[in-house]
Amino acid sequence: MTQSIHVFDLDETLIAGDSAVLWHEYLVEKGVISDPDFLQEDARQMELYAAGTQDMGDYLDFAMLPLLEVPKIKLESLASHFVTERILPIFYPEAKSLLEEIDQTGEPRVLISATVDYLVQVVATALGFKTAFGIELEQENGFFKGNMIGIPTFREGKVKKFEHWLTQNPELTQHKVEFYSDSINDKPMCVRADSAFAVNPCAQLEIEANSNGWKILSWRL
């Protein structure tokens, strides 16, 4: 029997919220971000993402600007507390059960998110993922810089990142790929997968799911 690789989007898929939005709200609450207009612009950026029209470079320029002088070690420490306080409580029970079932089979599971990698890695550890990818940022002298490096895990970039990972793990190349997402931005990865699952899909992804025979899942807290 052919085994599967189970690939998951993070935001609004495994959790009932967007980790980047919640992270920014957390940083504002903690006084790390002090710009009074930051959350308003963040909301506008998320509207662009939902519509499938966001420019990731522009978004990162905006999102990282107030964090360029915050040491990486401080952001990672805050992220650890943030995940415990804000992410684990919104982890879908159905997602938790599915991940536990996958672990019992011994099949690999992978998290690929368009959220910044330093945050994705903390979330991934909390959710038991051994393999996870996010938007990687350049670093210098213990600080993050605003520009991306490597393959951006966004839209078609998720497919490229996944394929690159497969080349590094050739023993998995014959596995089937199952992919779970809520967003139209992940249509390329849905098409790449052998089986796609639309979790609480946005309107655009729901249309694609119905057209392509992808299973629609309804997960709730």
C-alpha positions as CSV (number, residue, x, y, z in Angstrom):
1,M,0.0,0.0,0.0
2,T,1.4,3.4,-1.0
3,Q,2.1,5.7,1.9
4,S,1.3,9.4,2.1
5,I,2.9,12.6,2.9
6,H,0.4,14.8,4.8
7,V,1.1,18.5,4.1
8,F,-0.7,21.3,5.9
9,D,-1.2,25.0,5.6
10,L,-1.3,26.6,9.1
11,D,-3.6,29.7,9.3
12,E,-7.3,29.1,9.3
13,T,-6.5,25.4,8.5
14,L,-5.1,23.9,11.6
15,I,-6.0,26.8,13.8
16,A,-9.1,29.0,14.0
17,G,-7.2,32.2,13.2
18,D,-4.3,33.8,11.4
19,S,-1.1,33.4,13.4
20,A,0.6,36.4,11.8
21,V,-2.4,38.7,12.6
22,L,-2.6,37.3,16.2
23,W,1.2,37.7,16.5
24,H,1.1,41.3,15.5
25,E,-1.8,42.0,17.9
26,Y,0.3,40.4,20.6
27,L,3.4,42.5,19.8
28,V,1.2,45.7,20.0
29,E,-0.2,44.6,23.4
30,K,3.4,44.0,24.6
31,G,4.5,47.4,23.4
32,V,7.0,45.9,21.0
33,I,5.1,47.6,18.1
34,S,4.0,51.1,19.0
35,D,2.8,52.5,15.6
36,P,-0.9,53.4,16.3
37,D,-1.8,52.7,12.6
38,F,0.0,49.3,12.4
39,L,-3.0,47.0,13.0
40,Q,-5.1,49.0,10.6
41,E,-2.6,48.5,7.8
42,D,-2.2,44.9,8.9
43,A,-5.9,44.3,8.4
44,R,-5.7,45.8,4.9
45,Q,-2.8,43.5,4.0
46,M,-4.8,40.5,5.2
47,E,-7.7,41.6,2.9
48,L,-5.2,41.6,0.0
49,Y,-4.0,38.1,1.0
50,A,-7.6,36.8,1.2
51,A,-8.3,38.1,-2.2
52,G,-5.2,36.5,-3.6
53,T,-3.6,39.8,-4.6
54,Q,-1.1,40.5,-1.8
55,D,2.5,41.3,-2.8
56,M,4.6,39.4,-0.2
57,G,7.6,41.7,-0.6
58,D,5.5,44.8,0.2
59,Y,3.9,43.0,3.1
60,L,7.2,42.0,4.7
61,D,8.6,45.5,4.3
62,F,5.6,46.7,6.3
63,A,5.5,43.9,8.9
64,M,9.2,43.8,9.7
65,L,9.9,47.5,9.8
66,P,9.0,47.9,13.5
67,L,10.9,44.7,14.4
68,L,14.3,45.4,12.7
69,E,15.8,46.7,15.9
70,V,14.3,43.9,18.1
71,P,16.9,41.1,18.8
72,K,16.1,37.8,17.2
73,I,16.4,36.1,20.6
74,K,13.8,38.4,22.1
75,L,11.3,37.8,19.3
76,E,11.8,34.0,19.6
77,S,11.2,34.1,23.3
78,L,8.1,36.2,22.9
79,A,6.9,33.8,20.2
80,S,7.2,30.8,22.5
81,H,4.9,32.5,25.1
82,F,2.6,33.7,22.3
83,V,2.1,30.2,20.9
84,T,1.2,28.8,24.4
85,E,-1.2,31.7,25.1
86,R,-2.8,32.4,21.8
87,I,-2.3,29.5,19.3
88,L,-2.8,26.3,21.2
89,P,-6.2,27.3,22.5
90,I,-7.4,27.7,18.9
91,F,-6.0,24.5,17.6
92,Y,-9.0,22.7,15.9
93,P,-9.9,19.5,17.8
94,E,-10.4,17.8,14.4
95,A,-6.9,18.8,13.3
96,K,-5.4,17.5,16.6
97,S,-7.2,14.2,16.1
98,L,-6.0,13.9,12.5
99,L,-2.4,14.6,13.4
100,E,-2.6,12.0,16.1
101,E,-3.9,9.5,13.6
102,I,-1.2,10.3,11.1
103,D,1.5,9.9,13.8
104,Q,0.1,6.4,14.6
105,T,0.7,5.4,11.0
106,G,4.3,6.7,11.1
107,E,3.7,8.6,7.9
108,P,5.4,12.1,7.6
109,R,3.5,15.3,8.0
110,V,4.8,18.7,6.9
111,L,3.7,22.2,7.7
112,I,4.1,24.9,5.0
113,S,3.0,28.4,5.7
114,A,3.3,31.9,4.3
115,T,3.9,33.2,7.8
116,V,7.5,34.2,8.7
117,D,9.6,31.1,9.4
118,Y,10.8,32.0,12.9
119,L,7.2,32.0,14.1
120,V,6.2,29.0,12.0
121,Q,9.0,26.9,13.7
122,V,7.7,27.7,17.2
123,V,4.2,26.8,16.2
124,A,5.3,23.7,14.4
125,T,7.2,22.4,17.5
126,A,4.1,23.0,19.6
127,L,2.0,21.1,17.2
128,G,4.4,18.2,16.9
129,F,5.7,18.8,13.4
130,K,9.3,17.7,12.7
131,T,9.3,19.4,9.3
132,A,8.0,22.9,8.7
133,F,8.7,25.8,6.4
134,G,7.8,29.5,6.4
135,I,9.0,32.7,4.8
136,E,12.7,32.8,5.7
137,L,14.2,36.2,6.5
138,E,17.8,37.3,6.2
139,Q,19.6,37.7,9.5
140,E,22.6,39.8,10.5
141,N,24.3,40.2,13.9
142,G,21.4,38.7,15.8
143,F,18.7,40.7,14.1
144,F,16.2,39.9,11.3
145,K,16.2,41.9,8.2
146,G,13.1,42.6,6.1
147,N,14.1,40.8,2.9
148,M,13.2,37.2,2.1
149,I,15.8,34.5,1.4
150,G,15.4,31.1,-0.2
151,I,12.2,29.9,-1.8
152,P,9.2,32.0,-0.5
153,T,6.5,29.6,0.8
154,F,3.7,31.5,-0.8
155,R,1.4,30.5,-3.7
156,E,3.5,28.6,-6.3
157,G,6.5,28.9,-3.9
158,K,4.9,26.3,-1.6
159,V,5.1,23.8,-4.4
160,K,8.7,24.7,-5.2
161,K,9.7,24.4,-1.6
162,F,8.0,21.1,-1.2
163,E,9.6,19.7,-4.4
164,H,13.0,20.9,-3.2
165,W,12.4,19.1,0.1
166,L,11.5,16.0,-1.8
167,T,14.8,16.1,-3.7
168,Q,16.5,16.0,-0.3
169,N,14.4,13.0,0.8
170,P,14.3,10.8,-2.3
171,E,12.9,7.9,-0.2
172,L,9.6,9.8,-0.1
173,T,9.2,10.5,-3.8
174,Q,6.9,7.6,-4.4
175,H,4.5,8.7,-1.6
176,K,1.2,10.1,-2.3
177,V,0.7,13.8,-1.3
178,E,-2.3,14.9,0.7
179,F,-2.7,18.6,1.2
180,Y,-5.0,20.6,3.5
181,S,-5.7,24.4,3.2
182,D,-8.4,27.0,3.5
183,S,-7.0,29.6,1.0
184,I,-7.2,30.2,-2.7
185,N,-3.5,31.2,-2.4
186,D,-2.8,27.5,-2.0
187,K,-4.5,26.4,-5.2
188,P,-1.1,25.5,-6.8
189,M,-0.3,23.1,-4.0
190,C,-3.9,21.7,-4.1
191,V,-3.3,21.0,-7.8
192,R,0.1,19.4,-7.1
193,A,-1.3,17.1,-4.4
194,D,-2.8,13.7,-5.2
195,S,-5.6,14.5,-2.7
196,A,-6.6,18.0,-1.6
197,F,-8.8,18.9,1.3
198,A,-10.4,22.3,1.6
199,V,-10.7,23.1,5.3
200,N,-13.3,25.8,6.0
201,P,-12.4,27.1,2.5
202,C,-12.7,30.7,1.4
203,A,-15.3,31.3,-1.2
204,Q,-12.8,31.1,-4.1
205,L,-11.3,27.9,-2.8
206,E,-14.7,26.4,-2.3
207,I,-15.5,27.0,-5.9
208,E,-12.2,25.3,-7.0
209,A,-12.9,22.4,-4.6
210,N,-16.3,21.8,-6.1
211,S,-14.9,22.0,-9.6
212,N,-12.0,19.6,-8.9
213,G,-13.6,17.2,-6.6
214,W,-11.5,18.2,-3.6
215,K,-13.1,17.1,-0.3
216,I,-14.4,20.0,1.8
217,L,-13.9,19.7,5.6
218,S,-15.7,21.8,8.2
219,W,-13.7,22.1,11.4
220,R,-14.8,24.1,14.4
221,L,-13.6,24.9,17.9
